[in-house]
Amino acid sequence: MTGYQEGDAVVLTLTWFCGRCRNCVQGKTNACLVEGSRTGITRTPGVGPDGGMADYVKVKALHVDPIGDLDPVTAAPLADAGTTPMHAINSARTALTPDATVVLIGVGGPGHLGLQILKATTASRIIALDTDTTKLNVARTHGADVVLPSDASAVGKILELTDGVGADVVFDFVGVQPTVTLARSVVANRGVLRIVGLGGGSFEFTANGSGDVLPWGVNVQRPNGGTHQDLREVIALAQQGKLHVENTTYPLGDFQKAVDDLHHGRVAGRAVLIP
């Protein structure tokens, strides 16, 4: 592999890409026309192709990036839990002004890194929500300006904090029905809504002027992972000491325990398997 030596620490890109198609040339590697399709996600290690639950993984040179002196164990989640929120945040950059209010729902793996990325790269006010008190404490640790439980009172509190206007940008890192409903209930007129989590929540869109589904002019996306450039930006922030990954490590042979702990919400941040 040109440019690398045995023992160099690297991370894999979140999605495979060809590097040659129209979208890749434009930097949209997470929408590669060779590795993806119109309705399906771009092929991702562990989702289709073999993933990282192994002692060794064979990849193409364009799918790795050096991480320098970063600890590979703590840096491993950057490929997913860092790149995914970076991409969602980058897609909303023009709305993340110093006078903006951002609502971040879900302070888990991607969410706690999304919070840190927002703190490191914007001056917007951040309101963080979660149902777990431990994760709310994580939000406080990482500098959220306001921390709220994600419960029935959340919508009213956010609207009160924004003088009834709502949040300029809303990131839902969970995507279950209660969080999707919360997100669309607090986004401002002409606001930005990014539903990042894949929890299966939804809302009906009606193409007329009636109803209380969305305010006028809201920009809605469900971001797909992240690009190669998003990953490089995440690595740079980590190398500058601006990102701290909350993680729990497991020996590779204990992968089932790691999966069970994730399923039951017993992992703070991300689970990392050690070969």
ABEGO torsion letter per residue (X at the ends): XBGBBBGBBBBBBABBBAGABAAAAAGBAAABAAABBAABBBBBBGBGBBBABBABBBBBAAABBBAEABBAAAAAAAAAAAAAAAAAAAAAAAABBAABBBBBBEABAAAAAAAAAAAAABABBBBBBBABAAAAAAAAAAGBABBBBBBAAAAAAAAAAAGGAEBABBBBAAGBAAAAAAAAAABBBGBBBBBABAAGBBBBBBBBABEAABBBGBBBBBBBEBBAAAAAAAAAAAAAGABBBBBBBBBAAAAAAAAAAAAAGABBEBBBBBX
